[in-house]
Amino acid sequence: MIEVDVRGFSCPIPVVRTKKAIEENPNEPITVLVESAVSKENVSRLAQSKGYSINVEETSDGYRLSLSPPGK
């Protein structure tokens, strides 16, 4: 599984790095770690636009987004 840790970064960095991970690993599940609700929403929007399903888990220091590629 691919993990993108963008805690400590503000947008657009979390979206840019998630997009890069999606493009480089097209059929792999990806975990994205963010710390703000804004980043969570922006990354979720990107993933949905690419057809990914998203599971959001609140953590002590932000959110863990599990992105599953289409058809997985």
WONOR-V827496 format. One record per pair of residues at least 12 apart in sequence whose ideal C-beta (glycine too) atoms are under 10 Angstrom apart, sorted by sequence separation. I is the first residue (numbers start at 0). J is the second residue. D is the distance in whole Angstrom. If there is no record, write none. Layout:
BEGIN
i:I j:J d:D
i:I j:J d:D
END
This chain:
BEGIN
i:4 j:16 d:9
i:5 j:17 d:7
i:17 j:29 d:7
i:31 j:43 d:9
i:43 j:55 d:7
i:53 j:65 d:7
i:54 j:66 d:8
i:3 j:16 d:5
i:29 j:42 d:10
i:42 j:55 d:10
i:51 j:64 d:9
i:52 j:65 d:9
i:53 j:66 d:6
i:54 j:67 d:8
i:3 j:17 d:6
i:17 j:31 d:5
i:31 j:45 d:10
i:39 j:53 d:9
i:51 j:65 d:10
i:52 j:66 d:7
i:53 j:67 d:8
i:3 j:18 d:10
i:16 j:31 d:8
i:31 j:46 d:8
i:40 j:55 d:10
i:51 j:66 d:4
i:52 j:67 d:5
i:1 j:17 d:10
i:3 j:19 d:8
i:17 j:33 d:9
i:39 j:55 d:6
i:51 j:67 d:6
i:52 j:68 d:8
i:3 j:20 d:5
i:14 j:31 d:10
i:29 j:46 d:8
i:49 j:66 d:9
i:50 j:67 d:10
i:51 j:68 d:6
i:52 j:69 d:8
i:2 j:20 d:9
i:3 j:21 d:9
i:13 j:31 d:7
i:39 j:57 d:9
i:46 j:64 d:7
i:50 j:68 d:7
i:51 j:69 d:7
i:52 j:70 d:10
i:1 j:20 d:5
i:13 j:32 d:9
i:14 j:33 d:10
i:43 j:62 d:9
i:46 j:65 d:10
i:47 j:66 d:10
i:49 j:68 d:8
i:50 j:69 d:4
i:52 j:71 d:8
i:1 j:21 d:9
i:13 j:33 d:5
i:42 j:62 d:9
i:46 j:66 d:5
i:49 j:69 d:8
i:50 j:70 d:8
i:51 j:71 d:9
i:12 j:33 d:10
i:13 j:34 d:9
i:17 j:38 d:9
i:36 j:57 d:10
i:43 j:64 d:7
i:45 j:66 d:9
i:46 j:67 d:9
i:1 j:23 d:8
i:13 j:35 d:9
i:29 j:51 d:8
i:31 j:53 d:9
i:33 j:55 d:10
i:39 j:61 d:8
i:40 j:62 d:10
i:42 j:64 d:6
i:46 j:68 d:9
i:1 j:24 d:5
i:10 j:33 d:9
i:28 j:51 d:9
i:38 j:61 d:8
i:39 j:62 d:5
i:43 j:66 d:9
i:0 j:24 d:9
i:9 j:33 d:10
i:13 j:37 d:9
i:14 j:38 d:8
i:17 j:41 d:9
i:18 j:42 d:9
i:21 j:45 d:8
i:25 j:49 d:9
i:28 j:52 d:10
i:30 j:54 d:10
i:31 j:55 d:10
i:34 j:58 d:9
i:38 j:62 d:8
i:39 j:63 d:10
i:42 j:66 d:8
i:6 j:31 d:10
i:7 j:32 d:10
i:8 j:33 d:8
i:9 j:34 d:9
i:10 j:35 d:8
i:13 j:38 d:4
i:17 j:42 d:5
i:21 j:46 d:8
i:33 j:58 d:10
i:36 j:61 d:9
i:39 j:64 d:7
i:1 j:27 d:5
i:2 j:28 d:10
i:3 j:29 d:6
i:4 j:30 d:9
i:5 j:31 d:7
i:6 j:32 d:5
i:7 j:33 d:10
i:8 j:34 d:9
i:9 j:35 d:7
i:12 j:38 d:9
i:13 j:39 d:9
i:16 j:42 d:9
i:17 j:43 d:10
i:30 j:56 d:10
i:32 j:58 d:8
i:34 j:60 d:6
i:35 j:61 d:7
i:36 j:62 d:8
i:38 j:64 d:9
i:0 j:27 d:7
i:1 j:28 d:7
i:2 j:29 d:8
i:3 j:30 d:7
i:4 j:31 d:8
i:5 j:32 d:7
i:6 j:33 d:6
i:7 j:34 d:7
i:8 j:35 d:9
i:10 j:37 d:6
i:11 j:38 d:9
i:14 j:41 d:5
i:18 j:45 d:6
i:22 j:49 d:9
i:33 j:60 d:10
i:34 j:61 d:3
i:35 j:62 d:8
i:0 j:28 d:5
i:1 j:29 d:5
i:2 j:30 d:5
i:3 j:31 d:5
i:4 j:32 d:5
i:5 j:33 d:6
i:6 j:34 d:4
i:7 j:35 d:10
i:9 j:37 d:8
i:10 j:38 d:6
i:13 j:41 d:7
i:14 j:42 d:6
i:17 j:45 d:6
i:18 j:46 d:9
i:21 j:49 d:6
i:32 j:60 d:8
i:33 j:61 d:5
i:34 j:62 d:7
i:0 j:29 d:7
i:1 j:30 d:7
i:2 j:31 d:8
i:3 j:32 d:7
i:4 j:33 d:9
i:5 j:34 d:8
i:6 j:35 d:9
i:9 j:38 d:7
i:13 j:42 d:5
i:17 j:46 d:7
i:32 j:61 d:7
i:33 j:62 d:5
i:0 j:30 d:6
i:1 j:31 d:9
i:2 j:32 d:7
i:3 j:33 d:9
i:4 j:34 d:10
i:5 j:35 d:10
i:8 j:38 d:8
i:10 j:40 d:9
i:11 j:41 d:8
i:14 j:44 d:8
i:15 j:45 d:9
i:18 j:48 d:10
i:21 j:51 d:7
i:32 j:62 d:7
i:33 j:63 d:8
i:10 j:41 d:5
i:14 j:45 d:5
i:18 j:49 d:8
i:31 j:62 d:8
i:32 j:63 d:6
i:33 j:64 d:7
i:6 j:38 d:9
i:10 j:42 d:9
i:13 j:45 d:9
i:14 j:46 d:10
i:17 j:49 d:9
i:31 j:63 d:8
i:32 j:64 d:8
i:5 j:38 d:7
i:30 j:63 d:6
i:31 j:64 d:4
i:11 j:45 d:10
i:17 j:51 d:10
i:30 j:64 d:7
i:31 j:65 d:8
i:29 j:64 d:8
i:30 j:65 d:6
i:31 j:66 d:7
i:29 j:65 d:8
i:30 j:66 d:7
i:5 j:42 d:8
i:28 j:65 d:7
i:29 j:66 d:4
i:28 j:66 d:7
i:29 j:67 d:8
i:3 j:42 d:9
i:27 j:66 d:9
i:28 j:67 d:5
i:29 j:68 d:8
i:27 j:67 d:10
i:28 j:68 d:7
i:27 j:68 d:7
i:26 j:68 d:5
i:25 j:68 d:7
i:26 j:69 d:9
i:28 j:71 d:7
i:24 j:68 d:9
i:25 j:69 d:10
i:26 j:70 d:8
i:27 j:71 d:9
i:21 j:66 d:8
i:26 j:71 d:7
i:20 j:66 d:9
i:17 j:64 d:8
i:21 j:68 d:8
i:17 j:66 d:8
i:13 j:64 d:10
i:6 j:58 d:9
i:7 j:60 d:10
i:6 j:60 d:6
i:7 j:61 d:10
i:6 j:61 d:6
i:5 j:61 d:9
i:6 j:62 d:9
i:2 j:63 d:9
i:3 j:64 d:9
i:3 j:66 d:9
i:0 j:65 d:9
i:1 j:66 d:9
i:0 j:66 d:10
END
